[in-house]
Amino acid sequence: MIKTVTLNHTVLGDGTPKICVPVVGRTREEICSQAAEIAAVEPDLVEWRVDYYEDIFVPEKAEKTLRDLTEILKEIPVLFTFRSSLEGGEKEITAQAYAELNIWAASQQGVALVDVEGRRADLDSRALVAAIHEAGTPVVVSNHFFHETPGTEMLVQIFQELEDTGADILKLAVMPENEMDVIRLLQVTTELREKTEKPVITMSMGKLGVVSRISGSLTGSAMTFGTVGAASAPGQLPVKELRKILGCL
C-alpha cells in the first residue's frame, strides 16, 4: 500500500502520474514571466529550479521572488530544487551551503516539497531529510545520471540507499545508451512498486527514453515532467501533449 503524499490538491502516489513543470528563470522577472505562462496550463506541480536563479544566495531577494512566484501560481504546489553541478545542475555548492539552503526552503510558507540529492558523498542526506521534516515539509530524495544507466543490481541498490534516507518520495533519472537501458529502468520501477510504500518517480532521459515519461500508470512512477517553454532536462514533453497522451492511457 503506497503512502501517498498530499500537496494542496495534488496527491502523489495515487491515480494518473502528476505533471510537474520546471521554472528555470535566472532573474525574478524571468521567473515570474515563466510562472504566469505555466499557471495558465494548470499543471499539478511546479518545480522551482533555484540553481538557475542568480540571487538564490541573497535571502531577502530569494524570499521576495518566492512570494511573487507563489502568488502567481496560487494553489499549485512548489517543489524547491537546487540541482547541484554534481548532478547536472547550473551551480556548484558546498554540502553545508546546500543543507542550509534546503532547510531554509523547508521553513518557507510557499514551499510544498523539497528535493534532496540523496547520494551526494559529502552530504549527510539522512540528517538533512530529518531537518526538513522537522520544519514540516515532505522530501523527494533524488539521484541523477546524465551520461549512463547503471546496471540492474546497481539500480536496485540506489533505490535502497534513497529509501534509507527516510524521505517521502524516491526519484531516479538516468540517461539511456540503448533501448535495453530504458526497458531495464521500467522493469526495476515496476518491481519497486511492490517493495516500497513510498511513491517513486523515475525517468529515462533524452529522445530514447520518452516512453518512460508517459508510462507511469503502468510502472507506478508517480510524477512526470513537462514543459511550457524551457526544459530542465532532455526529453521533456510539452504539457499539452503530455496531458493528452496520459489521458489516453
N, C-alpha and C positions, 0 to 999 in steps of 0.2 A: 504494500500500500504506500503510494507516494505521499510524502508530507508536502502539500502544496505551499507555495509562498504567495501571499496576497499583498499586492501593492496598489492601493486605491481600489480601482475596479478591475485591475488586471490580476489574474490568477495564473501563476506559473506552475506547471506540472499537471494541468488538467485541461482536457479538450485539445483543440487545434493549437499548433505551435504559435506562440505570440510573436508579433512583428516588432522589432526594435530598430530604430533609425538613428544613426550617429550624427551628432553635431560636431563639426571639425573646424569651426571658425578660429582664426588667430587673434581677432580683436573682438571687443564687446559688440561692436556694430555688426561684424560678420556673424557672430553667434546669434544675435537677436534676429537678424535677417533670415538666417537658416532656420531658426526655431519657428518663425512665423510661417514659412513655407511648409515645414514639417507638420505643424499643428493643423494645417488645412486638410491633410490627408488622414488625420486621426489614427496614428499608429498606437500600439498597445503600450510601448515604452519609448523613451528617448535616451540614448547613451551620450552623455557629455564627455567627449574625449578631451580632457583638460590638458593633455600633453601637447595639444596643438595651440592652446591659449597662451599668448605671450605674457600675460600678467598673472598666471596662476600662483606664483610665489609672492604676490603682493596681496596680503589678506583682505584689506579693505576693498580693493578692486575686484578680487575674486568673489567676495560676498555680494557686492553690488551686481556683478554680472549674473551670479546665481539667482538673485532675487528677480532680476529682469527676465531671465530665462524661464523661471517657474511661473511668473505672471503671464507670460505668453503661452506657455504650454497648459496652464490651468490644471486639470486633473490628470494629465498624462504623467506617469511616474518617471523620475530621472535616475538613471544608472550613472554613477560617478566613476569614471575610469581614467587613471593615469597609466597609459601603456608605456612602459619604460623602453629605452632603446635596446635593452637586453632581449626584449620580445617583440621587436618590430615597431616600437613607438617613436615619437618625434624628439624626445629629450632624454638625456642622461639624468639620473637622480640617485643620490646615496640611499642606502637602506633606511637610515634614520630619518632623512627628509621624507622619504616615501611613506614610512609609517606615520609620521606626524601629519602629513597632508591627508591621508585617508582617515585618520582619527578625527581630524578637524572636519572633514566632509561628513562623517557619520553624525556629527553634532548639529549639522545644519538642517533646518526645517525642510528645505526644498529637495533634499537628497533622500530617495526612497530605497536605494540599493547601492552598495559599494563593491567594486571589483578589486580583488587582491590577487596578485601573481603568486600562486601557491607553491612554486618550486624554485623561487629565487634563492640562490645558495647563501647569500649574506643576510637573509631576512628570516626572522622567526615568525613564520606565517601563522602558526597556531596562536601565538601571543597576540599578533595583530588582529586576527579574526575575533579573539576573545574581547579585545579592547573595543572593537567596532560594535560587537554585540552588547557590550556594557553601555554603549551610547544609545542602544535601542534600534540599531539598524541592521537588517539582514545583509549577508555577504554572498557574492558569487566568487568562487575561487577558480582561477584560470591558469592555463598554460598554453603557449603558442609555439608552433614550429613552422616558420615561414619558408623553410628550404627542404623539408622532408616529412615523411610519415613514419614514425617509429614502428618497429615490428609489433606483432600482436601481443606478445608477452609483455613488452615494454608499455604498450598502451594500457593493458590491464594494471600494471604496476603504477603507472602515472595516476590513473583514476583512484587507486587505493591511497596513494600519497595525498591526493587532493581531498579525498573524503576524510582522511585523518586530521586535517586542519580544523575540523569542526564547522566548516562553512555550511551554508544552507543550500547552495546550488553549485554544481560542478560543471566547469566549462573546459573544453579542449578544442583547439583549432589546429589543423595540420595542412601541409602542402603536399598534394599527391604528385608522384612521378609517373604513375601509370594507373590504368583502370582498377587493377587489383588493390592498390592503396585505398581507393575510395570504397571499394566493397568491404575491405577489412575494417575500416572505420565504422561503416554502417552495421556490420555484424557485431563488433565489440559494443557499440552503442545499444543495440537491441538486447544483447546478453546482459549488459549492465543494468538495464531496466528491471531485471528480475533479481538483482543482487543488492540494490541500494534503495533506500526510502527517499532519497533526495532527487529533486528534478535535475536532469542532465541536459547540457547544451553541447552539441558537437557540430563541427563543420569541416568539410574538406574544401580548401580554398581554390581559387582560380577557376577557369572555364571547365576544367576536367571535373571539378568537384561540385558543380552547380546542383546536381541531383541531391546532394546531401542537405542543401538549404531548403528543399521543398518536401523532404521525405520524413519529417519529424512525426507525423501522425502514425507512420509505420514503425519507425525505430524507437520512438519515445523521446526524441530531442524536443525540449520544451520551448525553445526560442530560436528564431531565425532573424538575420539582419538584412534589412532592405535599405534602399537609398531614395532620397529626394535630393537630387543634385550629386554632391560629392560623396564618394565611398570611403570607408575607413579600412577596407581590406579587399583584395581581389576576389571577384566572383559574386559580389553582392548584386542582387536584382532590384530594379525599381519597385517601390512599394505597390503601385497599382498592378503591375504584372504579378508580383509575388502574391498579393491578396487574391487575385483571380485564380491563380494556379492552386493555391491552398484550398480555395473554396470548391474546387472540382475534385479534390482527393478525399 
